[in-house]
Amino acid sequence: MKPYGIAAPPQHDPSAPLDEVGGSAAGSVARIAPDAGPGPAVGSGLKTAPAASRAIGRFRQRSRPHRGLLLAGAVLWGCRGTPLPDSAAPAAENAQSSREPAWIELFNGRDLSGWTPKFSGLPLGVDPGPHFSVRAGLLCVEYAPGQAWDGRFGHLYHEGEFSRYRLRAEYRFVGEQASGGPGWAWRNNGLMLHCQPPATLALGQEFPVSLEAQLLGADLEGERPTLNLCTPGTLVMLGGALERRHCIDSVSRSCRGEGWVAVEIWVDGAERIEHRLDGQSVLAYGQPTLDPADPDAARLLALGFPAVLERGAIAIQAESAPIEFRRIAVQPWP
């Protein structure tokens, strides 16, 4: 997502305790509190759309106070161009305790079952490229060689809604950006968290109201951290204060070349979200809410959606930069 020319943020301390953003933990030991059940979905959209009306109804039925503590973790391999092993799922997952929730593979490696595209200016389900496809077992965001960017921002939404979960994604940037694409969109994609239901987006809406964990590639020279946070239509608490900047840099190292990168994000509803790379925290925040100053978020508030974001869809982007995913999976927490 476009950084909107936001000034560089203050340095984030990855070792900061959880209570800095509304959580509570001691040292590096984190706990999972029992969940009271599914929370509300985040949505935005048109009053006259039947799908939007159904989404609003489900959202209100699921509304509940949020509780619990966020766990967050991430691992990065191949950040400097070293490929990941062929088997993306670590062997440790197969040996995990039977008490742990099972992983859900959102991408099945064969087709886009369970996923729906939405491009700005086009109806839900219409992909003008197509820009989202599956090739050789990879979920690809692609633009034909020499194809000029048409100015449409796209997102591919998974049909599920999640609140408390661990997200794992493995990706690599490949090839050249579509000609005419924005400079900031070079090797730029994102994992959109707590998205509004795709059926509720306005026709010309460019980005869903959500939290974006940016996936960024770096050039041969200069630093460009990945797993930054962008907040389309949302606000978060960072370091105990309400954060109004649109994009906030992480403290990760730069990821160059076309090697596979694996990241994890652990989400505890509205309590805490943490991005981790190389087994270390690179950004943590919590208590996401709708921003009443944003037109898309204001529409949600006017429709009666709760201000606090506790759950929603997961999406990836198409912003003119080719990228491949070989795994997108979630492990829901009870």
Secondary structure by P-SEA (a helix, b strand, c coil): ccccccccccccccccccccccccccccbbbbcccccccbbbbccccccaaaaaaaaaaaaaccbbbbbbbbbcccccccccccccccccccccccccccbbbbccccccccccbbbbcccccccccccccccccccccccccccccccccbbbbbbbcccccbbbbbbbbbbccccccccccccccccccccccccccccccccccccbbbcbbbbbcccbbbbcbbbbbccccccccccccccccccccccccccccbbbbbbbbccccbbbbbccccccccccccccccccaaaaaaaaacccccccbbbbbcccccbbbbbcbbbbbccc
